[in-house]
Amino acid sequence: MNNNQNIEYQAGEAKAKAEEKGSQMKEQASNAAQSAQDSIQQAGQQMKEKAQDATEAVKNATGTNK
């Protein structure tokens, strides 16, 4: 293997490693975004339930729950 072939081989190896690292980083970012979305949806659902409970409490307190 001459010097040019060795350099080309090393460049190919570096490119493959960079592509793999980029793919891993993209997957990690996607997972983080999905986790954040899930957390936001869960928080929204909890807020909705608390608002519904508060509405029911007001209706009960004012006698308009009938």
GUKE-66498 format. One line per field, with one value per atom (N, C-alpha, C, CB): residue number from 1; residue in three letters; atom name; y, z, x. Coordinates in steps of 0.05 Angstrom, whole numbers, plus 32768, in hexadecimal, padded with zeros to 4 digits. Glycine has a CB too. Layout:
% residues N
nr c(NUM;...)
rest c(ALA;...)
atom c(CA;...)
Y c(Y;...)
Z c(Z;...)
X c(X;...)
//
This chain:
% residues 66
nr c(1;1;1;1;2;2;2;2;3;3;3;3;4;4;4;4;5;5;5;5;6;6;6;6;7;7;7;7;8;8;8;8;9;9;9;9;10;10;10;10;11;11;11;11;12;12;12;12;13;13;13;13;14;14;14;14;15;15;15;15;16;16;16;16;17;17;17;17;18;18;18;18;19;19;19;19;20;20;20;20;21;21;21;21;22;22;22;22;23;23;23;23;24;24;24;24;25;25;25;25;26;26;26;26;27;27;27;27;28;28;28;28;29;29;29;29;30;30;30;30;31;31;31;31;32;32;32;32;33;33;33;33;34;34;34;34;35;35;35;35;36;36;36;36;37;37;37;37;38;38;38;38;39;39;39;39;40;40;40;40;41;41;41;41;42;42;42;42;43;43;43;43;44;44;44;44;45;45;45;45;46;46;46;46;47;47;47;47;48;48;48;48;49;49;49;49;50;50;50;50;51;51;51;51;52;52;52;52;53;53;53;53;54;54;54;54;55;55;55;55;56;56;56;56;57;57;57;57;58;58;58;58;59;59;59;59;60;60;60;60;61;61;61;61;62;62;62;62;63;63;63;63;64;64;64;64;65;65;65;65;66;66;66;66)
rest c(MET;MET;MET;MET;ASN;ASN;ASN;ASN;ASN;ASN;ASN;ASN;ASN;ASN;ASN;ASN;GLN;GLN;GLN;GLN;ASN;ASN;ASN;ASN;ILE;ILE;ILE;ILE;GLU;GLU;GLU;GLU;TYR;TYR;TYR;TYR;GLN;GLN;GLN;GLN;ALA;ALA;ALA;ALA;GLY;GLY;GLY;GLY;GLU;GLU;GLU;GLU;ALA;ALA;ALA;ALA;LYS;LYS;LYS;LYS;ALA;ALA;ALA;ALA;LYS;LYS;LYS;LYS;ALA;ALA;ALA;ALA;GLU;GLU;GLU;GLU;GLU;GLU;GLU;GLU;LYS;LYS;LYS;LYS;GLY;GLY;GLY;GLY;SER;SER;SER;SER;GLN;GLN;GLN;GLN;MET;MET;MET;MET;LYS;LYS;LYS;LYS;GLU;GLU;GLU;GLU;GLN;GLN;GLN;GLN;ALA;ALA;ALA;ALA;SER;SER;SER;SER;ASN;ASN;ASN;ASN;ALA;ALA;ALA;ALA;ALA;ALA;ALA;ALA;GLN;GLN;GLN;GLN;SER;SER;SER;SER;ALA;ALA;ALA;ALA;GLN;GLN;GLN;GLN;ASP;ASP;ASP;ASP;SER;SER;SER;SER;ILE;ILE;ILE;ILE;GLN;GLN;GLN;GLN;GLN;GLN;GLN;GLN;ALA;ALA;ALA;ALA;GLY;GLY;GLY;GLY;GLN;GLN;GLN;GLN;GLN;GLN;GLN;GLN;MET;MET;MET;MET;LYS;LYS;LYS;LYS;GLU;GLU;GLU;GLU;LYS;LYS;LYS;LYS;ALA;ALA;ALA;ALA;GLN;GLN;GLN;GLN;ASP;ASP;ASP;ASP;ALA;ALA;ALA;ALA;THR;THR;THR;THR;GLU;GLU;GLU;GLU;ALA;ALA;ALA;ALA;VAL;VAL;VAL;VAL;LYS;LYS;LYS;LYS;ASN;ASN;ASN;ASN;ALA;ALA;ALA;ALA;THR;THR;THR;THR;GLY;GLY;GLY;GLY;THR;THR;THR;THR;ASN;ASN;ASN;ASN;LYS;LYS;LYS;LYS)
atom c(N;CA;C;CB;N;CA;C;CB;N;CA;C;CB;N;CA;C;CB;N;CA;C;CB;N;CA;C;CB;N;CA;C;CB;N;CA;C;CB;N;CA;C;CB;N;CA;C;CB;N;CA;C;CB;N;CA;C;CB;N;CA;C;CB;N;CA;C;CB;N;CA;C;CB;N;CA;C;CB;N;CA;C;CB;N;CA;C;CB;N;CA;C;CB;N;CA;C;CB;N;CA;C;CB;N;CA;C;CB;N;CA;C;CB;N;CA;C;CB;N;CA;C;CB;N;CA;C;CB;N;CA;C;CB;N;CA;C;CB;N;CA;C;CB;N;CA;C;CB;N;CA;C;CB;N;CA;C;CB;N;CA;C;CB;N;CA;C;CB;N;CA;C;CB;N;CA;C;CB;N;CA;C;CB;N;CA;C;CB;N;CA;C;CB;N;CA;C;CB;N;CA;C;CB;N;CA;C;CB;N;CA;C;CB;N;CA;C;CB;N;CA;C;CB;N;CA;C;CB;N;CA;C;CB;N;CA;C;CB;N;CA;C;CB;N;CA;C;CB;N;CA;C;CB;N;CA;C;CB;N;CA;C;CB;N;CA;C;CB;N;CA;C;CB;N;CA;C;CB;N;CA;C;CB;N;CA;C;CB;N;CA;C;CB;N;CA;C;CB;N;CA;C;CB;N;CA;C;CB;N;CA;C;CB;N;CA;C;CB;N;CA;C;CB;N;CA;C;CB)
Y c(7FE9;8000;8019;8000;802A;8042;8057;804C;806D;8083;808F;8099;8093;809E;808B;80A3;8071;805E;805E;8042;8060;8061;807A;8060;8090;80A9;80A7;80C1;809C;8098;8085;808D;8070;805D;806B;8045;807A;8088;809C;8095;80AA;80BD;80AF;80CD;8098;8089;807F;8071;8077;806E;8086;8063;809D;80B5;80BD;80CC;80BB;80C2;80AF;80C2;8096;8082;8087;8066;808D;8092;80AB;8095;80C0;80D9;80D5;80EF;80C5;80C0;80B0;80B0;809D;808D;809F;8076;80B0;80C2;80D5;80D2;80DF;80F0;80E2;80FB;80C9;80B9;80B5;809E;80AF;80AC;80C5;80A2;80DC;80F5;80FC;810C;80F6;80FB;80EA;80F5;80D1;80C0;80C9;80A3;80D2;80DC;80F5;80E2;8107;811F;8118;8132;8105;80FC;80F1;80E8;80E1;80D5;80EA;80C1;80FE;8114;8124;8126;8129;8138;8129;813F;810F;80FE;80FE;80E1;80FC;80FC;8117;80F6;812C;8147;8149;815D;8140;8141;8131;8137;8119;8109;8117;80EE;8123;8132;8149;813C;8157;816E;8165;817E;814F;8144;813B;812D;812F;8125;813D;8114;8152;8169;8177;817D;8178;8184;8174;8185;815A;8149;814E;812B;8150;8155;8170;8153;8184;819F;819E;81B3;8190;818D;8180;817D;816B;815D;816F;8143;817E;8191;81A7;819D;81B0;81C5;81B9;81D0;81A1;8194;8190;8179;8188;8184;819F;8178;81B4;81CE;81D8;81E3;81D3;81DA;81CB;81D4;81B2;81A2;81AD;8185;81B4;81BE;81D9;81C3;81EA;8203;81FE;8215;81EB;81E5;81DA;81D0;81C8;81BD;81D2;81A7;81E5;81FA;820D;8208;8212;8225;8218;8235;81FE;81F0;81EF;81FD;81F4;81F3;81D9;820A;81C4;81AB;8198;819D;81A3;8193;8194;819B)
Z c(8000;8000;8000;8019;7FEC;7FEB;7FFD;7FCE;7FFF;8011;800A;8010;7FF0;7FE8;7FF0;7FCA;7FEC;7FF3;8011;7FE9;8020;803D;8046;804A;803A;8041;8039;8032;8022;801A;802C;7FFD;8035;8047;8062;804C;806C;8085;8083;808F;806C;8068;8067;804E;805A;805A;8075;8048;8085;80A1;80B1;80AE;80AE;80BD;80B5;80B8;809B;8091;809D;8072;809D;80A7;80C5;80A2;80D4;80F0;80F5;80FE;80E5;80E8;80E1;80D6;80CD;80C5;80DB;80AB;80E7;80FD;8115;8105;811C;8132;812D;8138;8115;810E;8110;80F1;8108;810A;8127;80FC;8138;8154;8161;8163;815A;8165;815C;815D;8143;8139;8148;811B;814D;815C;8178;815C;8185;81A0;81A1;81AC;818E;818D;8189;8177;8178;8173;818C;815C;819A;81B3;81C8;81BE;81CA;81DD;81D6;81DE;81BC;81B4;81BA;8195;81B5;81BB;81D9;81B1;81E9;8206;820F;8214;8204;820B;8203;81FE;81EC;81E3;81F5;81C6;81FD;820F;822A;8213;8234;824E;824C;8256;8236;8232;8231;8219;8222;8220;823B;820C;824A;8265;8277;8271;8276;8286;827E;8284;8265;825A;8264;823C;8263;826C;828A;8267;829A;82B7;82BC;82C5;82AD;82B0;82A8;829E;8293;828B;82A1;8271;82AC;82C2;82DA;82CA;82E1;82F8;82F3;82FF;82DA;82D3;82D5;82B7;82CC;82CD;82EA;82BE;82FB;8318;8325;8326;831D;8328;831F;8320;8307;82FC;830C;82DE;8310;8320;833C;8320;8348;8364;8365;836E;8352;8351;834D;833A;833B;8336;8350;831F;835E;8377;838C;8381;838D;83A2;839D;83A3;8384;837D;8378;8364;8379;8375;8358;8386;8346;8329;831B;831B;832B;8320;831A;8334;8319;8315;82F9;8328)
X c(8011;8000;8012;7FEC;800F;8020;8014;8023;8022;801B;8000;8030;7FFA;7FE0;7FC9;7FDF;7FCD;7FB8;7FB4;7FC0;7FC9;7FC7;7FB7;7FE3;7FBD;7FAF;7F91;7FBC;7F8C;7F70;7F61;7F6F;7F6F;7F62;7F5C;7F75;7F6F;7F6B;7F55;7F85;7F53;7F3E;7F23;7F42;7F21;7F09;7F00;7F0C;7F14;7F0E;7F04;7F28;7F10;7F08;7EEB;7F1C;7EE6;7ECB;7EB6;7ECA;7EBC;7EA9;7EA4;7EB3;7EB9;7EB6;7EA5;7ED1;7EAA;7E9B;7E7E;7EA7;7E78;7E5C;7E4E;7E5B;7E5C;7E50;7E4B;7E63;7E5E;7E5B;7E43;7E75;7E41;7E2B;7E10;7E2E;7E0F;7DF7;7DF0;7DFB;7E03;7DFE;7DF4;7E18;7E00;7DF7;7DDB;7E0B;7DD4;7DBA;7DA5;7DB8;7DAC;7D9A;7D96;7DA5;7DAB;7DA9;7D98;7DC5;7D9B;7D8B;7D6E;7D95;7D69;7D4D;7D41;7D4C;7D50;7D46;7D41;7D5A;7D52;7D4E;7D35;7D67;7D31;7D1A;7D00;7D1B;7D00;7CE9;7CE3;7CED;7CF8;7CF4;7CE9;7D0F;7CF3;7CE8;7CCB;7CF9;7CC4;7CA9;7C97;7CA6;7CA0;7C90;7C8C;7C9E;7CA1;7C9F;7C8B;7CBA;7C8C;7C7A;7C5D;7C82;7C59;7C3E;7C33;7C3D;7C44;7C3C;7C36;7C52;7C46;7C41;7C27;7C59;7C22;7C0A;7BF1;7C0A;7BF3;7BDD;7BD8;7BE3;7BED;7BEA;7BDD;7C05;7BE5;7BD9;7BBC;7BE8;7BB5;7B99;7B88;7B97;7B93;7B84;7B81;7B93;7B95;7B93;7B7F;7BAE;7B7E;7B6A;7B4E;7B70;7B4B;7B30;7B28;7B30;7B3B;7B35;7B2E;7B4D;7B3C;7B36;7B1B;7B4B;7B14;7AF9;7AE3;7AF7;7AE8;7AD4;7AD2;7ADC;7AE8;7AE8;7AD8;7B04;7ADB;7ACD;7AAF;7AD7;7AA8;7A8C;7A7F;7A8A;7A8E;7A84;7A80;7A96;7A93;7A92;7A7C;7AAD;7A76;7A61;7A46;7A69;7A45;7A2C;7A22;7A17;7A33;7A2C;7A33;7A39;7A38;7A41;7A29;7A53;7A11;79FA;79F0;79E4)
//
